[in-house]
Amino acid sequence: MYITLASEFHYLRQPMRLITIPVSHYCEKARWGLIHAGVDYVEDAHLQLFHYLVARRYNTRGMVPILVTDTGAITDSTEILRFLDQRLPESAKLYPKSQIQEVEALEEDFDERFGIETRRWVYFNLRTLPARQILKLAGQGTPLWERAIAPPFFSPLFRFLLHSLDVSRENVDRGFPVISDTFDWVKTRLSDGRPFLCGDRFTAADLTFASLAAPVLWPPEYGIKFPPLEEVPPSARDAIGQFRAHPAGEFALRLFREHRSPATDTQPSGTGTLAQKAAPSP
């Protein structure tokens, strides 16, 4: 179900602007929140590291996603969800009053542990792909000039990116149990027949888990298109297949199918922005 709430943000003179690294699963979390709220927004997408040129205007660390509105900027995916949730009717809130502590605790754990390890895993497993293939994935919807400049500098930039995210075989091996244990925990949580992590309704806990599981699932509804699995290293392909077949993976993929609108046919403009409108469900 998708909620149309554009009228609730009537005080905004312009569509909201979401600054992203399009491949980022934390940015996907914010995109999904905007879709759930049913508001118009413009995605201002940038390649990793190039995004600092825009993001540092709003926070010194250059972290994304950033949601820019007429009244200010929100610089964290969780805070973006909470901002949008303020104007949702109680029946559609991602943080229902009766479950807010439980939802927030799960969301924080997914954000601070699980999401970091799924990101590290996917960067490590894609590092051996040709530069043109990585740039094709990461550059979707980004400005033409960024995509033009990036290839000659790809190797040092990518090495710096891997270093900044602490991507190494040792850290990936150490973090992989966090991913698998989280999947097993979700499986156990759902084993009583509940449709969602906190019971009978879709909440920020579900949205966050599914978004941050995306690097090991590659759902077709994601905000960008992942490459065909046959183009990735066999070890990564096998792991993605296993995660998709896991009950927690099946749960996350169902959430993408049923609670996130299908991937839109977005057309990057000359400035690298994507105009996206959330459509109500049938």
N, C-alpha and C positions, 0 to 999 in steps of 0.2 A: 504494500500500500504506500502511495506517495501522497503527501499532504501539500495542497496549494495554499501558501500563506503569503503571497506577494503583497496582499493588502495590509498585512500586519507590519510590513516595513515601508509603509507609504511615506514616512517622513524622510526617507533616503531619496536624494535628488537623482542619483545615478546608480546603476547596478553595482553590487559589491564586486570587488576585485580580489581574486585569490592568487597570491604569488606562490608559485610552486617550483619544485623539481618534479617534473611529471611522473617519473618512475618511482618516486618515493611513496612508500606505503603509509607514512604519516600524512603526506599530502592527500593520498587517497581517502584517508579517514575524514579529512576536512571536506573533500569533494562530496563524499557520501552524506555527510551531515547537511550540506547545502541542498543536495537532492532530496533528502528526507524532509527538509523544511519547505521544499517546493519554491525556492526563490531564484530569481534570475541572478546570474553572476558572470563575470568575465575571468577566465583563467589566464594569468600572466606567467607563462611557463619559461623556465630557463635551464640550461645545462648546469650540471654540478660545477661548482667553483665560480662560474660566470654569474650565478645567482647572487653572489655577495654584492655585486654592483648595485642591485636593487634592494636586497633584503636589509643591508646595513643602514639604510635610511630609517628603518623602523626598529631594529634592535642591533646592538653592537656586535653580537655573536653571529649575526647573519643567518639565524635559524629560520627555516620554513616548515610548515605553511604560515602565511600571514594573510589575514583577511582584512582588507582595507575598506572602510565605510566612510560615509560623510562625517561620522562622529568620532572617528579614530581608527586605530589598527589593533587587531587581536593577533598575538604572535605565538600561538601554541594550538595544536590540534584539539586538545581537550577543552581549552578555553573557547575555541571557536564553536564546538558543539554546545557548550553551556550557554554561550551568547545566543545562539539560534534557538535553543530550547526554551529560553525565557518567554518567547511569544507563541510557543506551541500550546494547543489545548492539552489538558491533563491526559486525555486519552491517547495522545500521540507523543507525549514527552519521552525523550530518551533517558531522562532521569526522573522517573515517577517518585512522588513524595514518599510513598510507602516502602520503597526499595532503594532509596538514594544512597544510603551508606554502603549497601552491598554492591550496588552497581559501580560506585566510585572506587571501591577497594579493588574490584576485579579489573576495572579499566586501568588503574594505576599500575597494577602488577603486570598486565599485558604490555603497557607502554614502556615500563622501566626495565623489564627483563626479556620478555618474549620477543618484542619488536626489535630490540637491539640485536638479538641473535639471529633472527630470520634475515635481517638486512645484511649482517656480516656473512651469513652463509651464502646468500645469492651473489654478493660481490666476489667472494672467493671462488665460487664455481663458474662465474662468467669471465674471470680474469684472463683465461686462455683464448677467448674468442678473438677473431680479428678485430682491429680497431674500427673498421667501417661497420661491422655488425653491432658492436657496442654503441657506437654513435647513432646508428639507425634506431636502436631501441631507446636510448636516453634522450635523443634529440626531437622526439615527436612533439610538434607544436611549439618548439622553441624558435627564437628569431633566426632568420637566415644567416645573419652575420656571425652568430655564435657557431652555427654548424659549419660555416665556411672557414673560420679561424681555428677551430678545434683540431682538425686532423694533424697538422704539422707538430702540434704541441701535445698530442694525445698521450704519448708514453710518459713524460714527466708529470703531466697533470693527473693521469690515472694512478701513477705510483704515489703521488701526494695524497690523492683521495683515499687509497687503500690504507696508507699510513695514518691519516687523520681519523679513520674509522676503526683502527686497530685490527685490520684484517690480516690474519696470518693463519697458517695451518694449525698452530698450537691453540690460538684463540677460538678458531672454528671447532676444533675437536673438543675443546673445553666447554663451548657453548651449545654444542649440538644436543646434549642431554636436556638442556632447558627447553628446546623446541619439542623434543619427543616426549618429555615429561608433561609439558603443557597440553599436548595433544591427548595424552593418556588421561590427564586430569579432566579435560573437557568430555572425553568419552565417558568417564565415570559419572561426571556431573549429569549427563544426559541419560544415563542408564535407567533412571526411574520413569522415563517416558515424557519428561517435560520437553516442550518444543523449543525453549530458549534457555539461556544460562540461568536466568533469574526467575523462571517460571513460565507463565503463559503469555508474556508479551516481549516484543523486541525492544531492547534497550541499548544504551551506549556500550555495555559490556559485550553484547553480541557484535555490534558494529565494529568495535575496536578489535576483538579477536579475529574476525573475518578479514578486516583490512590488513592487520599485521601478519596474518598467516599467508597473505597473497604471494609473497616472494617464494614460498615453497609449494604453491598450488597453481599459480598462473591462471586465474579465472578469466574466462572470455569477457566478462562484464567489467573488468578493470578499466580504469581511466585511460590507459594506453594499451596498445596491442603488444603482447609478448610474442617473441619469435616462435615458429614451430618447434616442438620438442626435438624433432630429428636434427635440428641445427645446433643443439647444445651438447656438451660433453656427456658421454654415456652415464657417468656416475651421477651427474645432476639429473639427467632424464629419469634414471631409475628411482632416485630419491623422490622426485616430484610425483611419479606414478604411485609410489608407496604412500606418500602423504595424502594424495587424492583418494586412495582407497581406504584410508583410516576413517573410522566413524567421525572423528573430529574434523577431518578434511572434508568429508561428505557434508557435514553440518555447515561448515564455512561456505562451501560451494552452493549449498541450498540458499543460504542467506544472500549471497550475491545474486542468484537467480530471482529470488522472490522479493527482496527488499532493497535492491539497488536497481535503478533503471538500467536497461541495456546500454552497452557502450554506444555513444552517439557518434554520428558521422560528422565530426568536427573538422573545420577547414582552417588551418593556420593562416592568419593574415600576414601581411608584409611586416608587421611589427612583432609577430610571434604571439599574439593573443588568440585565445580560443573563446568564442562566445558560445556559452552553453546554457540551455534552458531546461529546467527539470519539468518533465511532463507528468501530469497526473496518470495514475494507473487506470486501466480500463475498469 
